[in-house]
Amino acid sequence: MPDHTHPHPVPAPAARPLRLGVCGPVGTGKSSLIALLCRELSGRLELAVVTNDIYTDEDARFLRSAGVLAPERIRAVETGACPHTAIRDDISANLTTVEELEAAYPGLDLVLLESGGDNLTATFSPALVDAQIFVLDVAGGGDVARKGGPGIERADLLVVNKTDLAPYVGVDVSQMLADARTARGDRPVIGLSRTDRASVDALVAWVDDVRSSQAAGALIPVDRARWRATCMLTSTERTARTRVRVSPAEAGRCRVRSTVTLSGPTASSLRPVLVGHDRATARISLVPEGALLLAGDRVEVDVTVDSGARLDLVEPGGTVAFDMRGDRAHWDVRITLGRGAVLTWAGEPFIVSAGAAVERTTRVRLQDQAVLALRESLVLGRHGEGPGRVHQRTEVLSGDGPVLVEDLAVDALTAPALLGGHRVMSSVLLVGATPPADAREHRFDLEGGATLWRRLGVHAHEADLGTAWQAARRGAGGGA
């Protein structure tokens, strides 16, 4: 074979709009900043917007009602979990939405992506955006800028928003901006107010400069196909086992033992964080470490409350089972309650996205006089998408026999018939205690002596069982 030595030209990357992320804490004015950019730029650029909210499309509806763009150019992603999960850990929902907008509007110049409200660590994946703005506001406190964090220190632009409010909240804007510049070094900082034309012009000029850099080839986008191949899905099962055990103490504080075992460095787990404890009661938060729930994940949670002890479990946010592209994941919970033990578990929504496939089991064993109060919410699909597939098994056994045995398999074909067009099913279960008489709505008294509240809804707020959960907590001796 002859030598093949003549050079080939390297093709230029396909032209596409600039993707600009906007993130920051709750209430800093991210949506208002995006509305401002749309008003300033829509006369000369083709724009689209993607918003992120945990359970709703509130920010998208705000922008549509403000009339800053045609409504169909503003789309919402319902993350169902901590906002950074959908902009950094698993960007598939946002990336798909952006690509759909780019396909629908081939002439787009700029796509603005708004994160849900997060904390100082929020950053976008470079596979999702080309540049990012981090937003603080003076009402959040003049000391926030000097606290640093990935968002403040590494974003392409830091905006200190609502500077016109500084006199009313006792903040020295000049000092806050100086602190921000110290934290960021050479990276730009803008103090912004919608009533200050010079600051608005500075923001618009920065966006134009970033677009010019992209046009000149200085901004090189991450290869999305490579990201999907290397970061998203794997058929190799990753197991994370979380074990928690609480035992009462005769003196001092109760004994709390917890372990987390991982099958490998890529496994994501639920980490037990002790919030507080006394002689007989512990309060623990189950904090996700890494993106949950992806294809190949097997999450196992084993909770034991020994005789005479009490454990209150909480979750800081919901869990999203992401598109698994033909693979599946497992979520298994085992609960053992000794004689007279009490467990309350305030579960947050478990969202099964389109394309997900989850085997989910909950097994509970209670000895005499033990009390269980368990809250769950199953959400089929994020906002604007169809349901994934979930097979959910629940088995609750007391010393007298079965209390609740349920086997529910739901997917896109069976969900309309089983749930009557609803996509959210919320449940509160109380075992071993008599519920307050005032919580009768959505209530079913089971033959095994337990009480089940269940409610369906199209959206999470329509299936809310807050009153029932308060009643179950009171029944379990935990107050409202």
N, C-alpha and C positions, 0 to 999 in steps of 0.2 A: 504494500500500500504506500503511495507516495506521501512524502511529508506534507503536512497541512499547516503552513506557517503564516499565511497572510492574515492580518488582523481583521476582525469584524467590528463594526461600530456598535456601541452599547446603546440600546434603545432608550429613549427618554421615558420616564415614568408617565403613565396615562394621566392626562389632566383631570383633576377633580376639584371640587370646592374645598376651601380651607375649613377644617373642623376645629372649632374653638370651644374649649370647655370652660364652664363657670361653676366654681364650687366654693364652699365656705359654710360656716355654722348657720343654724336656723335663725331666720329673721334678719339677716344682714343686708337683704335687699337684692338677692340674686335675680329674682324674677323682674324686679323693677329695672335693674341694670340691663337685662336682656331686652325689656320693652324699650328702654332708652336707645339702645343700639339699633333696634329695628326701626324706630322712628327716624333716627339720624341717617341710616344707611339704605333704607328700602327704596329711596328715590333714585338711587344709582346702582344698587346691587340686587341680585336675586338671592333671597334669604329663605331659610327654613330653620325650625326650632324643634328640639327634642327635650322634653322635661322629664324629671324623675321624681316620683313620690312613692312612699312606702305602700300605701293602701288605696290611694285615690289618684285622680288626674287634676287635682285642684290647681296646680300651677299652670297647666295647659289651659284650663278653663279661664283663669285670670287673664292670660295673654290673649286668648281669643276674644274675650269680652272687651278688652282694651282696644281691639281693632288694629293692632300693630302690623298684622299680616293677615292674608287670607286664612280662614280657619283650617283649611285642609293642609296648610303648610306647617301647622303646629301639632305635633304628635306627642303622646304621653307613654312613658314606660312605668309600669307599676312594679317596683322592685320587690316588695314583700319582705324586705330584710334591711339590714344596715345599708345606708346609701352607698358606702364605698364598695360594697360587694359588686354592685352592678356597673360601676365605672372603673374598677381596678382589677378585681379578682376574677370575675367571669363577665365579660363585656358583651356576651352574645346577644342579649336582648337589645341593648343600645346599638350595637353594631348593625344588627339586622334592620332596625328602624331607620338608621341613618342611610343605609344602602337602599332601602325602599324609597326614601325621599329622593335620593340622588337619581334613582331610576325613573321616578315619576316626574321629576323636574330636571331634565338634562342640562339646563342652563344655569344651575345654581352656582353662586360665587362663594357663599358662606353658610355653613351649618353651625348653629349655636346649640351646645348641649349643656343643660343645667342639671347639676347634681341635686339630689335631695339634701336637705340640711344635715350637716355632719359636724365633725370637730376639727381640730387643728391638724390632724393627720390626713385629711382627705386629699387625695391626688387622683388624677385620671391616668389610666394606662396609656402609654405612648402608642399602643395599637388602636386606640379609640380616637384620640385627638392629636392634632399637630401642635397646639399650644394651649395653655390654660391660664385662666385668671382666678386668683383666690380673693375672696371678698370678706373683709371685716367691716364693722361699722362702729362709730363712736359710742353708740348706746350700749355696746357690749362691754365697755370699760376701756379706759385709756391705757391700761397695762397689758392688754392682750397682745399687741404687736411685739413687745419685747419677750414674750413667752416662747416665741419661735415655734418650731414644728415643721414637718415636711411641706405643708401647704404654704405657710408664710415664707419659708426660706427658699423653696425650689420652684414655685410657680413662675411662669414667664412674666406675669404682672401681678402685683399686689395692689388692690384697690381698698382704700380706707373710705368707706361710704358714709353718706349722711352727715358730712362735716358741718352743715348748717344747723344741726341739732346740738352741736358741742356746748353752746352756752347753757342749754337747758338740762344737760346731764353732767355738767361740771368737768368736762374733759378739755385738756390743753391739746388742741389739734397739732400745733407745731411740734410739741414733744412726742406725740404719738407717731407722727410721720418720721421724726428723727429716729425714734426707737425702731421703726419698721426698716428704715434705710440701714441702720446698724446691723439688724438681723439679716438683711438680704445682700449686703455688700454692693456689688455693681448692678444688681437686678433692679428694674424700675419699680417705682411706687407712685401712685396717683391718689391724692385726696380729692374725693368726688362729691359734688352736690349737683342735683338737677337744676338748682337755681343759680349755679355758678357757671357761666358760659365757658370760661377759660378751662375749667376742669373737664367739661364735656368735650370740648375741642381736643384736649390732650388725650382723652380716651379714644376718640375716633381716630386721631392721628396714629396712635399706637396700633390699632387694628389695621389701618392702611399699611403701616410699616411691615407688619407680620405678613400681610397678603403679598406685599412686594417681595419679601424674603422667600415666600413660597414660590412665587412666579420665577424668581431668579434661581431656583433650585437649591436654596440654602436650607429649606425645611424638607427633610427626606422622610416620607411616611414609612412606618413599619409595615412589612409585608403581612397583610391580614391572613392570607392562606397559611403562611408559616405559623402565625400565632395560633390559628385554629388547630393546626397539626400538632404543635408542641405543647400548648398550654391548656387546651380544653379537655379533651376526652381520652381515656385510655381504657382498654378492656381488662387491665390488670387490677384485681381487687385490692383495695386499700382498707385496712381494718383499723378502727380506733375504738378502744374499750375504755369507758369511763366508769369507775366504781366509787360509790359514796356510801359510807356507813356511819350512823350516828348512834351513840350509846349514852345513856344518862350517867351522871356522876353523883356520888354521895356528897361530895363537897367540891366547890369550885365550878368550873365550866364543864359542860358535857364533852365527851370525846368524839371528835370528828376525824374520820380517816378517809382519804381519797387518793386514788391513783388514776393515771392515764397511761395506757399502753398503746403504742403505735406499731403497726406492721412494718413501717418504713418512713423515711423522711418526708414523703409526699402525702401522707395521710393527714386529713384534717379532723380535728377532734372537738369535743365539748369539754372545756376546762372548768372544774368546780372552783368557784371563788367564794370564800367564806366571808359573808357580809357581817355576821354577828352571831354570838351564841352565849347562853347562860348555863345554868346547871342542867337543864333538861331539854332545851330548845336550841336549834341551830337554824340559821337562814343562809342559804347558799344560792348563788347565781350561776347558771350554766352558760358560760361565755364561749361562743364559737371561735376557734383558732383556725383560720384559713377559710377557704370558700366551701360552703356546704349548701347543697348536696349535689355532687357531680357523679357521672357515670363511674361505676366501679367502687364507689364509697360503701363501706359497711360501718355504720355507727351503732355501737352497742352501749347502752346505759344500764347499769345495775345499781339499784338503790335499795339499801336495807336500813330500816329504822327499828332498833331493838326495843324490847319491852320497856314501856314507861318513858320513852323519848319522843321528841317531836321534831320534824323537819319541815321547813317552809322552803320550797324550791321556786325560783323565779327565772325567767328568761329575759335577757335585755332586748330581744327583738325576734322577729319571725324567722323562719327557715324557708329557703327557696330550693326546690329540686329543679335543676336546670335541664334544658334539652339534652338528652343522652344519646341521640342519634343511633337508636337500636340497642343500646346497652341498658343496664338497670342499676339500681342502688338499693341498699337495705337500711332500715332504721328499726332497731329492736330495743325495747325497753322492758326490763324485768324489775318488779317491785316486790319486796318482802317486808311485811309489817308484823312485828311481834305483838304479844298480848298488851293491849292498852296503848300501843304506839299510834302516833298521828302523823300523817303526811298530807300537806297541801302542795299542789303543783300548779302554778299559774302559767300554763302553756300559752305561747303566742302562736299566731297563724302559721300553719304549715302549707306552703303554696306549691302545688304541683304544676309546673309550667308545661306548655305544649311541647310534646316530644320527650317528656320525662317518663320514667317507668320506675315505680317505687314499691317495694314490699315493706310494709310497715306493721309491726306487731307490738302489742302491749299486753304483758302478762302480770297479773297482780295476785299475790297470796296474802290473805289477812288472817291472823289469829283472832281469838275472842277479844271483843271490846276494842279492837283496832278501828281507826277512823281514817278514811281516805276522802279527800276533796280534790278532784282533778278537772282542770279546764282544758279544752282542746278546740281548735278551729281548723277545719280542712277547707282550703281554697283551691278550686280547680281552675287553673290558668291565671296568668296575670292579666292586667287590664287590657282589653281589646284582643285577647287571644283565646283559643280553645283550650280545653283541659288536656292534661297529660293522663297517664294511666297510673292508678294506685290500687293496690290490694291491701286493705286495712283489716287486721284481725285484732280483736280485743277479747280478753278472757280474764274475768275477775272472779276469784274463788275465795269464799270464806270457810270457816270451820263447819258451817252448815251446808255447804255445797255451792253450786254456781250462783253467782249474783248477776253477772252480765256476760253473755257470750255472743259475739257479733262478728260476722264475716261479710265485709263489704268490698266488692270489686267494681271500680268505676273507671270508665274511659270515655272517649269522645262519642262512642256509639251508645253506651248505656246511660250516661249522665242525664240526658233529657228525660228519659223514662223514670229513672230512679229518683231524681231530685226535682222533677217537675220544672225544668228550665232554670233552676237556681244553680249557683256555682260556689256558694259558701255554706258549709254546715258546721255550726257551732254546738258544742256539747259541754255540759257541766254535770259531773257525776259525784254524788255524795253517798258513801257507804259507811255504815256503822253508827250513824247519828240521825236524829230526827230533824228534818229541815224546819225552819220557821214557817208559821202558817201563812204569812203574807206573800210568799213567793210561789204562787200557784200557776202563773202564766207559763206556757210552754213546758209544763212539768208532767212527768210520767212516773208513777210509783211502781217499782218493779216487785215481782213476787218474792225475790230474794231478800227483801227488806231495804233495798237501796232506792235512791231517787235520781232520776235522770231528767235534766232539762235539755231540750234540743230545739234548735231554731234554724230555719233555712233563709237564705237571702241571695239576691243577685250580687250585692256588694257587701263588704265586711260589716259596715255599720248597720246594714239592714238585718244582720243575723246576730246583733250584739246581745249578750246574755249577762250584762253587768250586774243587774239586780239579782239574778240567780247565783252568780259567783259570790256576791256579798252574802247571800243567804247561806250558801254552802260553807263559806268561811266562818260565819257565825255558828253554824251547826258543828263545825270542827273545833270550836272554841278559839277561833282566831280573830274575832271581831270583824267589822266590816272592812 
